[in-house]
Amino acid sequence: MTELLEPRAMGRALVRRDGVDKVRGTAVYAAETPVDDPAYCHPVQATIARGRVTAMDTSAAEALDGVLAVLTPFDAERLADTSDGEFAVLQEPDVAFRGQLIGVVVAETSELARQAADAVRVSYAEQPHDSVLSADRDDLYKPDQVNPSFETDTAEGDVAAAMATAEVTVEHTYETAMYHNNPLEPHATTALWDPAGAGFLTLWDSTQGVHPDRAAVCQVFGLDEEQVRVVCPYVGGGFGSKGQPHAHVMLATMAARALPGRPVKLVVTRQQMFFLTGYRTPTIQRVQLAADRRGRLSAIALDVVEQTSKVKEFAEQTGVPTRMMYASPSRRTTHRLAALDVPVNSWMRAPGECPGMFGPEVALDELAEELGIDPVELRIVNEPDVDPETGKPWSSRHLVECLREGAQRFGWEPGARSRRDGDWLVGQGVASSVYPTQRQATSSANVRFTDGRYVTEIGAADLGTGAWTVLPQIAADALGVDVADVEVRIGDTRYPTASVAGGSSGTNTWGSAITVAAGAFRTKFGADPHEGDEASGDVDQAASDDEHAAYAFGAQFAEVRVHADTGEIRVPRLIGVFGAGRIINPRTARSQLIGGMTMGLSMALHENSVFDTRLGQVANHDLAEYHITVNADVGDIQAHWLAEHDPYVNVMGAKGIGEIGITGTAAAVVNAAYSATGVRVRSLPVTLDKLLPGLG
Ligand code: MOS
């Protein structure tokens, strides 16, 4: 594969191009899109967890002055495609989970819409619901595949035989909690069904991908892609929850179609996000490890139980990293699902890898202790020469280097036991990180010369990740020009088709397409182009490699302090070292990695959607009670990376950094908490009540 010659823009810590607009408040987000005479939506949500709406009395709502429309399952338009149970809003009176959308009010103000939604009287035929996830349910089932298209189960060798004959074994069950994505910007849609009867829809939607968003809306409403424009220049975070539209986008579209010519706005409230915009399934992970006295694994197995909603299946691929992480002659992974009367779960930062790097990475720590081997060394001993799953060579794998450099930076003390510092018990913990290097199949870009500058357009998304800034760096190097002479435009379906900002694939995919377009431009027009010269390219034309197994790796080190009397937990230091290929912009990359690690810390100590199985809803459905790590919880947090140049992954040599930072972090914290206290917590989050009984 070709290397870019002498990159001059890539590798520079350029400041965010969108920074000034964001700081000044002039960056426009979906909810605040300036439109003439907007109307406001407020959803009506089911107040039972299962059953049927038998009647809706909308008269009191409709009587309020300023209410423009009230839609219910009994009168809403029939959708063209109802195959996606999440998107089929107001199509039938059945209720599949508490909080499900059963209506919408559109009014002159948002306050009035909310008041009117509360005034809708709903009668139900309620049925008993079931929202209890457990590993001993007799109705667990094996999904056909796990997200997005992995095999559900894998087996190599004989784990049971290895467990029966190994010198040392570890077998425990670990649990991760339910988590909600909670980006800073709540989900929001401004929708306009044009007045001229031409059948044209514009959506200003907070989304991780304008083109995938458009495709979903077109399918549900039976529209042609030419009839729909989706615009989204800025996104206040998504973490996967905006990677696909959720039901509210269809509801807003339906409301707009009911009021042609009138732009409508639907802003999902923070509380509603706990019902409507996806979450990470809780997981129950049974881990088995078998090893010899030197720590060499003879078996590694992960059997996962997790949940899905009944209206739409989502099978999180939690077992996937266990398939390739360590050398072991026998390996097994399985996934079983409980289909429950619960909201629709979906993508959340590193779906699969994030929960899947918890149980096994804690189990390795338990094995290290059994063996009396340092947990850093135990991981190194089990370093595979090639991908254990496929047998392919690695495109590049520097986990060992990450572990060694991290240990050195952290001041890791092999064999160190809990140290006491006044009233505080101090411990150290380590875990590995991994995330696959992906490139999506579809993405195109164009390059046009205009007013003495190069303009590149692509329907990409910047969730706060840095795409506005790094894509010009890639384009500049591909064109061989100064980055100041390049303008990149993103976030609009009028630009060439782009894939979702998901799976840490954005920069890899869009950058590959831009590089092809830039190469085509240079081939066609040379170094001295004229006004209006234009060329395009797509990712399919970019060099690709399927001879190698491509992943980013990392090692995370945590220091945990636990108060000996109160059990209070502090994490004063978190150090991650990553091998993630070429880092295109150190400033935005560091922000991504530190953000991922912070979210991993949050998973370890704070986040927990407490599901009330009597009601069938998250009890702590707001940010007062759903705790997220804040600045005061983070001490010295550092992200470092190796100078890794991977010639196989893409022309930039970049692996993607959006998700690697969160994988393994929670395990490192749990392992450090054990090192501090001798209390092994196998169920997240680590809270002081779980440590106190062991503190004596
Ligand atoms: Mo990320 S959960 O793949 O948007």
Residues whose N, C-alpha, C, O or C-beta is under 5 A from the ligand:
A	BS01	MOS	F239 G240 G243 W347 M348 R349 A350 P351 A501 G502 G503 S504
